[in-house]
Amino acid sequence: MATTAFTGAESVSRARGPRLDDGFGLAGRIGFAAALLGGLAYAAYGIWSDTSSVGETVAAGTLFFLALALLIALGFEFVNGFHDTANAVATVIYTRSMPAPLAVVWSGVWNFLGVMFSSGAVAYSIISLLPVDLILNIGSGAGFAMIFALLIAAIGWNLATWYVGLPNSSSHALIGSILGVGLANQLLAGGASGTAGVDVDQARKVLTGLLLAPVIGFIGAYVLLKVLQRVARNPALFREPDGDAPPPRGIRALLIGTCTAVSFAHGGNDGQKGMGLIMLILIGCAPTAYALNRTGSANDTPAFVQASNAAEGVFARRASGAVLPVEEARAVLTGALRARAVSDPRTFAALGAVSASVREQVGTYGSIAQVPAGATQGLRGDMYLLTDTAKLVAKAEGANALAEPEMKAVDDYVGDLQGGTRYIPTWVKVAVALALGLGTMVGWKRIVVTVGEKIGKTHMTYGMGASAELMAASTILLAERFGLPVSTTHILTSGVAGASVANGAGLQGRTVRNMALAWVVTLPATMALSGGLYWVFLQAVRVFGG
C-alpha cells in the first residue's frame, strides 16, 4: 500500500502514477469528429439564418474573412480546452477517482454546460479592454488586423507553454494580447489616449484579478486542507491512492463533484472570452444582423423611452442650459472618453443630445429589431458612446457626484443601452461550448502530468485534490457572477501548491520557478507579440488597400 503520513513531511511516496495512455477507441474518435463537424455546420446555419432574416448579403471576400476569423477564434477556445481544463481533471486522475479517458470526457461535457449557462458578462468585460475606436470601426481593416493579431498571439503563446508542459493561463495570454493591440494602436495614433488606447480603469480591474488569483488559490487551499485535517474524521481522506484502486465511495464522490464544479466554472468563465471575440467578428462582417440586439420586441420600447427620458433629465440639470447639435455632441463625447472626464456642462449637454437622437430613432422604428440596415452602425455607435460616457458620469466623485436618484436613473439607462448592443446568439454559445469541450479531450496529458506530479514532492492525496478544486470552483463561480475574467490555471495550480504545503509535502522548486516565470513573462510576451502582429497586419491592409 502507498504510504503518506498525515502531515506528509518525512514520508516517501510509493504510489504509482496513473495510466494516461488509454485511448478513446474508434467509436470515441467517430463521435469526436461528428460533434466537431456538427458544430461547424450549426454555426454556418446560424450565420445564414441571422443574415437572411434581416436581408443582409455578405460579400464573398467578407465571408472568407468571417470564416477564417471564426475558425481562429474557435481554435483559441479549443486550445484553451486542452490547455486549461487539464488542471481540472488532474486531481481526479491522480487520486484514481476516474480513469483518464472518462475524466476528460466528463470534464468536456461539464465545460460545455458551463458555457451554455453563462451570463455573457465576462465576454463584454474582456471586450471593454479594447480601444473604443477599434470597437466602433470593427469592420475596418484596422479592426480585422486587431482581431487576427490578438487571437494568433494568444494561441501561439498557449501552444508554446503547452508544448513544454507549463500550466499557463489562457486568460492571461488573451488579456496580454488585447493590451498589446491597444498599446500599439495608441502609439500608432500618435500617443492619443482614451478611444485610441486601452481603458486604463478596466485594465487595472482585470489585472488586479490576475495578480490576486495565485494568492487566493494558494492561501485558500492551504487553509481549507488545514481545516479538513482538524474536522474530518475519515483518515483515508489524507492518504495517497492504493495502487490503481479507486478511493472510498464517499471520497470518490467528493472528488468527482469538485472536478465537475471546476469544469462547469471554467466553461462559464473562459468560454465567454471566445464569445466576446466572436461577436466582434460578426459585428464587423455582418453589422445589420449583429451590431444591435434584434431579439427584443416592440413591447420593450416604452420602457427604453422612459429610461431615456429619466436619464436625459439628469443630463439637462447638469448641462446648465448648454445645448449642442448632435454631430458636435458626438465629438464632445469622444473627447470626454479620451480625457476620462465628464465634469464639463458641455459633456452633459452632449449626452442629452445623443440620447435624444437614439430615443427618437428607436421610437420611430418601433423597436431596435426594426432598425433598418442603413441606420444600424450609426445607432450602435451612438449607444456605445452613451454607455461608456454615462459610466464615467456614474463614477464621478466630490462635487460632480450624482445624487442617489440620479445615479439610479443613469444606471438603469446604461443597462438598457447595453441590452441593445450586448447579446450572445445561441449558436455562438453552442459553437464555443463544443470547441472548449472537445478541446478538453485532446492534448491534456502534458499539463496533467505537471499538475499531478511536478508541483508537490509527494503523491497527491484525496484531501489535497479536493481542497484545491473546491477553492478553484468557488472562486471562479463568484468571479463569473460579477463579470470578472479570472484564470482557472492560476487558481488551481496555486491551490495544489497550497495544499501540498499544508500537507507538509513541500514543493518542487524547479516547477514552481517555471510556473512563476511563465506567469511573469506571459503578459509582456503576449503584449509584444500581438502589438507586433497588429503593426504587420496594418501594413498589409495598407498595401492591399483594405
Buried (B, 14 or more C-beta within 10 A) or exposed (E): EBBBBBEBEEBEBEBEEBEBEEEBEEEEEEBBEEBBEEBBEBBBEBBEEBBEEBEBEBEEEBBEBBBBBBBBBBBBBBBBBBBBBBBBBBBBBBBBBBBBBBBBBBBBBBBBBBBBEBEBBBBBBBBBBBBBBBBBBBBBBBBBBBBBBBBBBBBBBBEBBBEEBBBBBBBBBBBBBBBBBBBBBBBBBEEBBBBBBBBEEBBEBBBEBBEBBBEBBBBBBBBBBBEBBEEBEEEBBBBBBBEEEBBBEEBBEBBBBBBBBBBBBBBBBBBBBBBBBBBBBBBBBBBBBBBBBBEBEEEBBEEBBBBBBBBBEBBBEBBEEBEBEBEEBBEBBBBBBBBEBBBBEBBBBBBBBBBBBBBEBBBEBEBBBBBEEEBBBBBBBBBBBBBBBBBBBBEBEEEBEBEEEBBBBBBBBBEBBBBBBBBBBEBBBBBBBBBBBBBBBBBBBBBBBBBBBBBBBBBBBBBBBBBBBBBBBBBBBEBBEEBBBBBBBBBBBBBBBBBBBBBBBBBBEEBBEBBEEBBEBBBEBBBBBBBBBBBEBBEEBEEEEB
